[in-house]
Amino acid sequence: MTATPTHKPHKPLGSLSVSPLSLGGNVFGWTADEAESFNVLDAYVAGGGNFIDTADVYSAWVPGNKGGESETVIGNWLAARGNRDDIVIATKVGAHPDFKGLSATTIKTAVEESLTRLRTDYIDLYYTHYDDESVEVPEFLSALNDLVQAGKVREIAASNISAQRLEESLAFSDREGLARYVALQPHYNLVSRDTYEGELADVAARNGVAAVPYYALASGFLTGKYRPGTAVDSARSEGAAKHLSTDRGIRVLQALDTVAAAHDAEVATVALAWLAAQPTVAAPIASARTVAQLPALLAVADLTLSEAELALLTKASA
């Protein structure tokens, strides 16, 4: 008799409550057009998801795009579905070609642009996309606090920040009674652990900051579709394929295959489940270009790995 899978509960991010998988919006308006993006978003919500991650810069790197394309698609979808209050929208400031850095003026101008594109009057989770060390902590945190006070942003978070600046930011918020980072978006996965584990993860754990890792599937490598001798037609294949040339990459694939076979699960699901089980992690981020790519991602909500399986993967990825 097969046990009925139990959905993992939503996790708190400050006042927010988020599903076990955050849907990455980097592909919307890039490798997925608006119609396909709507299909993916619909299927994600139908599968129990509520946490969508984007940024004002997505996808300015595409010839002919200027940034904001992903937010525009998501805003159009929210308006078409009338479901704004059911969805946790995370976006970011600081990397858009017209709004680079974290000066107070940049933050306050950029947020209005994001709100317009998202067709909403509030952002649930607003990240500083990259730390800007030319700006002092009091300046950008006071600007973010003003947005929270005005009701334009519900919670604030940081991405791509050092342990020292994160600690300094949290201490300033606590000392001054200002809005405080509730989440951190680090680069973190089975083949990139030192980008989070150690000092940065320790600061997050000590301060009750949740991690929402990006590159959770290492640009597709941890889906298992990249194997020695295979070619994959993908915009991200070069970044993913490099892991095939490392001993660790091969060890990780072998361990993932073993655990996936034991659960009759997809390799991607197992990679996400390992990440979801790590201390401080609230929800890994993964993107789907098509509806067919979604089930393996959403299945993380139903897969709990044993201590032995987690240890096997942790050892393989060391």
C-alpha positions in Angstrom: 0.0 0.0 0.0 1.4 3.4 -1.0 1.3 6.1 1.6 -0.6 9.2 0.6 1.9 12.1 0.1 1.6 14.9 2.5 2.1 18.4 1.2 4.8 20.3 3.0 3.3 23.2 4.9 3.8 26.8 3.8 6.8 28.6 5.5 6.7 32.0 7.1 8.7 34.9 5.7 8.0 37.7 8.1 4.2 38.3 7.8 4.1 36.3 4.5 3.3 32.6 4.0 5.0 30.9 1.1 4.6 27.6 -0.7 7.6 25.1 -0.8 8.6 26.1 -4.3 9.1 29.6 -5.5 8.5 30.0 -9.3 11.3 31.9 -11.0 10.1 34.5 -13.4 13.4 35.1 -15.3 12.1 33.2 -18.3 8.9 35.2 -18.7 9.3 37.5 -21.7 12.5 35.8 -22.6 12.4 32.0 -23.4 8.6 31.9 -22.6 6.3 34.3 -24.5 3.3 35.8 -22.7 0.9 33.0 -23.7 3.2 30.3 -22.5 4.1 32.3 -19.4 0.3 32.5 -18.5 0.1 28.7 -19.0 3.0 28.1 -16.6 1.7 30.5 -14.0 -1.8 29.0 -14.2 -0.4 25.5 -13.8 1.9 26.6 -10.9 -1.0 28.0 -9.0 -3.2 25.0 -9.8 -0.4 22.8 -8.3 -0.5 24.7 -5.0 2.1 27.3 -5.6 1.7 31.0 -4.4 5.3 32.5 -4.5 6.5 34.1 -7.7 10.0 35.6 -8.0 11.0 38.2 -10.5 13.2 41.4 -10.8 12.9 44.7 -12.5 16.0 43.8 -14.7 14.4 40.6 -16.2 15.1 40.3 -19.1 17.3 43.3 -20.1 20.0 41.0 -21.3 17.9 39.9 -24.3 18.5 41.9 -27.5 15.6 44.3 -28.0 14.5 44.1 -24.3 15.0 46.9 -21.9 14.2 45.3 -18.5 10.8 44.9 -16.9 9.5 42.3 -19.4 8.9 39.7 -16.7 7.1 42.0 -14.4 4.9 43.1 -17.3 3.9 39.5 -18.1 3.2 38.8 -14.4 1.2 42.0 -14.0 -0.9 41.2 -17.1 -1.5 37.7 -15.7 -2.5 39.0 -12.2 -4.9 41.5 -13.9 -6.4 38.8 -16.1 -6.9 36.3 -13.3 -8.0 38.7 -10.6 -5.9 36.8 -8.0 -3.5 39.4 -6.7 -4.3 38.8 -3.0 -3.6 35.1 -3.3 -0.1 35.5 -4.7 3.1 36.4 -3.0 5.1 38.6 -5.5 8.8 39.1 -4.9 10.7 41.5 -7.1 14.1 43.2 -6.9 15.7 46.6 -7.2 19.2 47.8 -8.2 20.1 46.0 -11.4 17.8 47.6 -14.0 19.8 49.5 -16.7 18.0 52.7 -15.8 17.9 52.2 -12.1 21.3 50.8 -11.0 22.4 50.8 -7.4 20.7 51.4 -4.1 20.6 55.1 -3.6 17.4 56.3 -1.9 16.3 58.1 -5.0 16.9 55.0 -7.2 14.9 52.8 -4.9 12.0 55.2 -4.7 11.8 55.7 -8.4 12.4 52.1 -9.4 9.6 50.8 -7.1 7.0 53.0 -8.8 8.1 51.5 -12.2 7.8 48.0 -10.8 4.4 48.6 -9.3 3.1 50.0 -12.6 4.4 47.0 -14.6 3.0 44.5 -12.0 -0.3 46.4 -12.1 -0.6 46.4 -8.3 -0.3 48.9 -5.5 2.0 46.7 -3.3 4.9 44.3 -3.6 4.9 41.5 -1.1 8.7 40.9 -0.9 11.2 43.6 -2.2 14.8 42.6 -2.6 17.9 44.6 -2.9 19.2 42.7 -6.0 22.9 43.3 -5.5 24.6 45.1 -2.6 25.8 48.5 -3.5 28.7 49.3 -1.2 28.9 52.8 -2.4 25.7 53.5 -0.4 25.7 53.4 3.4 23.3 51.0 5.1 21.2 53.8 6.8 20.4 55.3 3.3 19.0 52.3 1.6 17.4 50.7 4.6 15.6 54.0 5.5 14.4 54.2 1.9 13.1 50.6 2.1 11.5 51.4 5.4 9.7 54.4 3.9 8.2 52.0 1.3 7.0 49.6 4.0 5.5 52.5 6.0 3.7 53.8 2.8 2.2 50.3 2.2 4.0 49.9 -1.1 6.1 47.0 0.2 5.1 44.4 2.8 8.5 42.8 3.6 12.1 43.5 2.5 14.9 41.1 1.7 18.4 41.0 0.3 20.1 39.1 -2.5 23.9 38.9 -3.3 25.1 40.4 -0.1 28.1 39.6 2.1 27.7 38.2 5.6 29.2 41.5 7.0 26.8 43.8 5.2 23.8 41.5 6.1 24.8 41.6 9.7 25.3 45.4 9.6 21.9 45.9 7.9 20.0 43.7 10.5 21.7 45.4 13.4 20.8 48.9 12.0 17.1 47.9 11.5 16.9 46.5 15.0 18.6 49.5 16.6 16.5 52.0 14.7 13.2 50.1 14.8 13.0 50.0 11.0 11.8 47.3 8.6 14.2 44.4 8.7 15.3 41.9 6.1 13.2 38.7 6.5 14.7 36.8 3.7 18.0 36.3 1.8 18.4 35.1 -1.8 21.7 33.3 -2.1 23.2 31.3 -4.9 22.9 27.8 -3.4 22.5 24.2 -4.7 24.1 20.8 -4.5 27.1 21.8 -6.7 27.5 25.3 -5.2 27.4 25.1 -1.5 30.2 27.4 -0.5 28.3 30.3 -2.0 26.0 30.1 1.0 27.1 27.7 3.7 29.5 29.1 6.3 29.4 32.7 7.5 26.5 33.9 5.4 24.2 31.0 6.4 25.4 31.5 10.1 24.3 35.1 10.0 20.9 34.1 8.5 20.4 31.4 11.1 21.4 33.6 14.0 19.0 36.3 13.0 16.0 34.3 11.9 16.4 35.2 8.2 15.0 32.7 5.7 16.9 31.6 2.6 15.2 31.5 -0.8 18.0 30.1 -3.0 18.4 30.9 -6.7 20.1 28.7 -9.2 18.5 25.9 -7.2 19.0 23.5 -10.1 22.3 24.9 -11.2 21.0 26.3 -14.6 19.4 22.9 -15.3 22.4 20.6 -14.4 20.5 19.2 -11.4 17.6 18.1 -13.6 19.7 15.2 -14.7 19.3 16.0 -18.4 23.0 16.9 -18.8 25.0 13.6 -19.0 28.4 12.8 -20.4 28.2 12.6 -24.2 24.8 14.3 -24.5 24.0 17.7 -26.0 21.2 19.8 -24.7 19.6 22.6 -26.7 19.1 25.3 -24.0 19.9 29.0 -23.5 21.7 27.9 -20.3 23.4 24.7 -21.5 27.0 26.1 -21.3 26.6 27.0 -17.6 25.1 23.7 -16.7 27.4 21.4 -18.8 30.5 22.7 -17.0 29.6 20.6 -13.9 30.0 17.4 -16.0 33.8 18.1 -16.1 34.1 18.0 -12.3 34.3 14.9 -10.1 31.8 16.5 -7.8 29.3 17.0 -10.6 29.5 13.3 -11.6 29.3 12.2 -7.9 26.2 14.3 -7.3 24.4 13.0 -10.4 25.1 9.4 -9.2 23.7 10.1 -5.8 20.7 11.9 -7.2 20.0 8.9 -9.5 20.2 6.5 -6.5 17.7 8.6 -4.4 15.4 9.3 -7.3 15.1 5.6 -8.1 14.2 4.8 -4.5 11.3 7.3 -4.6 10.4 6.8 -8.3 11.0 10.6 -8.5 12.6 13.0 -10.9 16.2 13.9 -10.4 15.2 17.6 -10.2 12.7 16.9 -7.4 15.3 15.2 -5.3 17.8 18.1 -5.8 15.1 20.6 -4.7 14.1 18.3 -1.7 17.8 18.3 -0.5 17.9 22.1 -0.7 14.5 22.5 1.0 15.7 20.3 3.9 18.8 22.5 4.6 18.8 24.8 7.7 17.2 28.3 7.1 15.8 27.4 3.6 12.2 28.4 3.2 11.7 27.7 -0.5 14.1 27.1 -3.4 13.5 29.0 -6.7 13.2 27.2 -9.9 11.8 28.4 -13.3 9.8 26.5 -15.9 9.8 27.5 -19.5 6.9 25.2 -20.3 4.1 23.5 -18.4 5.7 20.1 -18.9 8.7 21.2 -16.8 6.5 22.1 -13.8 5.4 18.8 -12.2 9.0 17.8 -11.3 9.4 21.1 -9.5 6.1 21.2 -7.7 6.7 17.6 -6.5 9.2 19.0 -4.0 6.1 19.7 -1.8 5.4 16.0 -1.5 9.0 14.5 -1.2 10.7 14.2 2.1 14.1 12.6 2.1 15.4 10.3 4.9 18.4 11.3 7.0 20.4 8.7 5.2 19.4 10.0 1.8 20.2 13.6 2.8 23.6 12.4 4.1 24.4 10.6 0.9 23.7 13.7 -1.2 25.6 16.0 1.3 28.6 13.7 1.1 28.5 13.5 -2.7 28.4 17.2 -3.0 31.2 17.9 -0.5 
